[in-house]
C-alpha cells in the first residue's frame, strides 16, 4: 500500500520509517529541508513543500495513495490548512494528528476518518504498563 505522510518530525518520521519497514510505499512531505534530507533515503520519495495550498499538493500522486496522514505537530493552523487542502483535492482517506482537544473537535467537524493525539495515547500506554507491573523501555 502507498501512504502519504505530511509532517516529518519525530512522530511523522517514525511512522514513515515503520511503514517502510513493513513493506509499504511511503511519500514523505515536510516544509523543513533538513527533515526531508534526513529521511529521503529511507522512504520511497520525500518532498520539501508547503502543504497548506492545494496547488502545491497537486504534484503528488494523490490518486495512488491509500491514506494521507497529517502529522504536523507544531502549528494547528498549518495542520488544518493542510487537511482542508487534502479535502479540496478529494483525498479519500485522511488521518490527522491533533495537538489538543480543540484541534480534535475541528478535525472531527471536517469529517476526518481517524484523529489521534499521540502524546495522550503514549501516556495511557505507559500507565497501563505500570499498572501491570511491567517495566517500560522508553526510546
C-alpha positions as CSV (number, residue, x, y, z in Angstrom):
1,X,0.0,0.0,0.0
2,X,1.1,3.6,-0.5
3,X,0.9,6.2,2.2
4,X,1.4,10.0,2.2
5,X,2.9,11.3,5.5
6,X,2.8,15.1,5.8
7,X,5.0,16.3,8.7
8,X,8.3,14.5,9.2
9,X,9.1,15.5,12.8
10,X,9.6,12.8,15.5
11,X,6.2,11.2,15.1
12,X,5.8,11.5,11.3
13,X,9.4,10.3,10.7
14,X,8.9,7.2,12.9
15,X,5.6,6.5,11.2
16,X,7.1,6.8,7.7
17,X,10.1,4.6,8.7
18,X,7.9,1.9,10.3
19,X,5.5,1.7,7.4
20,X,8.5,1.4,5.0
21,X,10.0,-1.3,7.2
22,X,6.7,-3.2,6.9
23,X,6.9,-3.1,3.1
24,X,4.7,-0.1,2.3
25,X,5.5,2.7,-0.1
26,X,5.7,6.0,1.7
27,X,5.7,9.5,0.3
28,X,7.0,11.9,2.9
29,X,6.5,15.7,2.9
30,X,7.7,18.5,5.1
31,X,8.4,22.1,4.7
32,X,11.8,21.7,6.5
33,X,14.6,20.8,4.2
34,X,16.7,19.2,7.0
35,X,13.9,16.8,7.9
36,X,13.4,15.8,4.3
37,X,17.2,15.3,3.8
38,X,17.3,13.0,6.9
39,X,14.7,10.6,5.7
40,X,14.8,10.7,1.9
41,X,17.0,7.6,1.6
42,X,14.7,5.6,4.0
43,X,11.4,6.0,2.2
44,X,10.1,5.8,-1.4
45,X,10.2,9.6,-2.0
46,X,10.4,12.8,0.0
47,X,9.4,16.3,-0.9
48,X,10.0,19.7,0.5
49,X,6.9,21.8,0.2
50,X,4.3,23.9,1.9
51,X,1.2,21.7,2.1
52,X,-1.2,24.4,3.1
53,X,-2.1,25.1,-0.6
54,X,-3.9,22.6,-2.9
55,X,-1.8,23.8,-5.8
56,X,1.4,22.6,-4.1
57,X,-0.2,19.2,-3.3
58,X,-1.2,18.7,-7.0
59,X,2.4,17.5,-7.8
60,X,1.8,14.4,-5.6
61,X,0.3,11.2,-6.9
62,X,-2.8,11.6,-4.6
63,X,-4.9,9.2,-6.7
64,X,-2.4,6.4,-5.9
65,X,-2.3,6.7,-2.1
66,X,-4.3,4.5,0.3
67,X,-4.2,7.1,3.1
68,X,-2.8,10.6,3.8
69,X,-1.6,11.1,7.4
70,X,-1.2,14.6,8.6
71,X,1.3,14.5,11.5
72,X,2.1,18.2,11.7
73,X,2.7,18.9,15.4
74,X,3.9,22.5,15.6
75,X,1.1,24.5,14.2
76,X,-2.7,23.9,14.4
77,X,-3.1,26.4,11.5
78,X,-0.8,24.5,9.2
79,X,-2.4,21.2,10.1
80,X,-5.9,22.5,9.5
81,X,-4.9,24.2,6.2
82,X,-3.2,21.0,5.0
83,X,-6.2,18.9,5.9
84,X,-8.5,21.3,4.1
85,X,-6.3,21.3,1.0
86,X,-6.4,17.5,1.0
87,X,-10.2,17.6,1.3
88,X,-10.4,20.1,-1.6
89,X,-8.4,17.6,-3.7
90,X,-10.8,14.8,-2.7
91,X,-8.3,12.6,-0.9
92,X,-10.4,9.6,0.1
93,X,-8.9,8.7,3.5
94,X,-7.3,11.3,5.8
95,X,-5.9,10.6,9.3
96,X,-4.7,13.5,11.3
97,X,-2.8,14.3,14.5
98,X,-4.5,16.7,16.8
99,X,-2.5,19.0,19.1
100,X,-5.3,19.3,21.7
101,X,-9.0,18.7,22.2
102,X,-9.9,22.0,20.4
103,X,-7.9,20.9,17.3
104,X,-9.5,17.4,17.6
105,X,-13.0,18.9,17.6
106,X,-12.2,21.0,14.5
107,X,-10.8,18.0,12.7
108,X,-13.9,16.0,13.7
109,X,-16.1,18.6,12.2
110,X,-14.1,18.2,9.0
111,X,-15.1,14.5,8.9
112,X,-11.6,13.2,9.2
113,X,-11.5,9.4,9.3
114,X,-9.1,9.0,12.2
115,X,-7.9,11.6,14.7
116,X,-5.2,10.9,17.2
117,X,-3.2,12.7,19.9
118,X,0.0,10.6,20.1
119,X,1.1,12.1,23.5
120,X,-2.1,11.1,25.2
121,X,-2.0,7.6,23.7
122,X,1.6,7.1,24.8
123,X,0.8,8.3,28.3
124,X,-2.1,5.9,28.6
125,X,0.1,3.0,27.3
126,X,2.8,3.7,29.9
127,X,0.2,3.9,32.7
128,X,-1.3,0.5,31.7
129,X,2.2,-1.0,31.5
130,X,3.0,0.4,35.0
131,X,-0.4,-1.0,36.3
132,X,0.6,-4.4,35.0
133,X,3.8,-4.2,37.0
134,X,6.0,-4.2,33.9
135,X,9.0,-2.1,33.2
136,X,8.8,0.4,30.3
137,X,11.5,0.7,27.7
138,X,11.5,4.3,26.6
139,X,13.2,5.2,23.3
